[in-house]
Amino acid sequence: MIDVRTGLGWDNHRILEGRPLILGGVSIPCEFGLDGHSDADILLHALTDALLGALALGDIGMHFPDTDPRWKGASSDQFLRHAAALVKDLGYTISNVDTTVILQRPKLKDYRLPIQENIARILGLPAGRVGVKFKTAEKVGPVGEGKSGEAQAIATLWKPSA
């Protein structure tokens, strides 16, 4: 018998002119970035929440509160590494993850492989177990109006049952 768990993550941040745009730990050339306490990497935040959720361990804000000055400007890969370490500590293995970034612009298709490879490296997975998709919001709502960006992630974990 196998114990299988699935977690869902979601994050959004406002767009801020003059700030770096970081997605999946990859810097994307752009005149704007996302506003946040850390580096505001919505993709890694959503993925961190997916892993934490699969383990019923709360959310990223419980582990890395934005009221703590230690996380000001922090690289979000450390949040994802923390969640991945918890997965391992509890005896689970990450089977696969799937992610979607929703951002009206810039076009991100040229960054799919670097983002996929970076997430795979952080999680210790083959790149073929990391899904990375990009969508626009078809000019609908805050994302479509260019006011914010969103990311969604799902993670599947497994471990042999005792």
Secondary structure, 3 states (H helix, E strand, C coil): CEEEEEEEEEEEEEEEECCCEEECCEEECCCEEECCCCCCCHHHHHHHHHHHHHCCCCCHHHHCCCCCHHHCCCCCHHHHHHHHHHHHHCCCEEEEEEEEEECCCCCCHHHHHHHHHHHHHHHCCCHHHEEEEEECCCCCHHHHCCCEEEEEEEEEEEEECC
